[in-house]
Amino acid sequence: MVPEPFEAIGGFYRDFSEVSDEEVVAKPARFPSGARTAGS
């Protein structure tokens, strides 16, 4: 589903700040392989 008009994804988030490479690498480590998250 895409809202009309679609302008920018950042407008749909409260916090759309940049994250470090270390944060990106660390996130998958928080969830075991095969774990389901909300909406999965």
N, C-alpha and C positions, 0 to 999 in steps of 0.2 A: 504494500500500500504506500503510495507516494502522495503527500499533500500537494494541493495545487494552490498557488504556484510554489514550486520547490526552489528555494533560494540558497540556503546553507544549512548543513547538518548541525552546526554549533548553536543555532537558535533553539534547538529542541532539548538542550542539556543545561543544567544549572552550572556544572563545572566541566568545561571542555578544555582544561589546561593541558599543557604538554607534560609528558612523563619521561623519565630518564630510561635509558636502555636497561639499567639494572632493575627498574620496576617492571618493565615488560618481561624480562627473563624470570623474575621472581614470581609473578602471578600464576603461571601454570603449576609451579611447585606447591601451591596452596591446595590444589585439588588432585586427588588420586586419579590415575588413568581410568577412564571409563566413567568417571563421576558425572552425574547429571546435574545441571543447574536449572534454575527457574526458567520456564519456557522451553525446556528441552523435551 
